[in-house]
Amino acid sequence: MNVRRHVKPTLLMMLIAAVALAGCSSTQVVPERPLHAADACAEHLHELAGALLLYYSTNGRLPESLGELRALGVKDLNCPVSGLPYEYFGDAAPLSDRPGRLIVRDAAPVHNGGRWGIVLLRNSPDAPITADVVWFGEED
């Protein structure tokens, strides 16, 4: 009989603790950055970044539109996931939260709640321009 008296309060305490912990959990889902290798869009943007750098080194400027890259053999200017054309910002302003300028990005946040983009960076006036494919969450 003494055992039963001790078991009931223990079960009650466990139930109360479980309910309290369940109430403390967050329902906000923070999107995770997808892996490059697992995302066809990121791989496609790497190829597009190479074409942009080749265009720049050949012409001394960025193209007026992504369509100008077709002369370099670029055939597809759309995200392979959404099918939407990439957005192009040839005169993009510097990013506020990281170095570089966002020049190309997905038209919609279809990559785990975010967008892939191409950021151009020049560390100094004499340094060459580099291009990185980066993922932006919608809060960025």
Secondary structure, DSSP 8 states (H G I E B T S, - for coil): -HHHHHHHHHHHHHHHHHHHHHHH-----------STT-HHHHHHHHHHHHHHHHHHHHSS--SSGGGGGGGT----B-TTT--B-EE-TT--B-SSSSSEEEEE-SS--BTTEEEEEEEE-SSTTS--EEEEEEEETT-
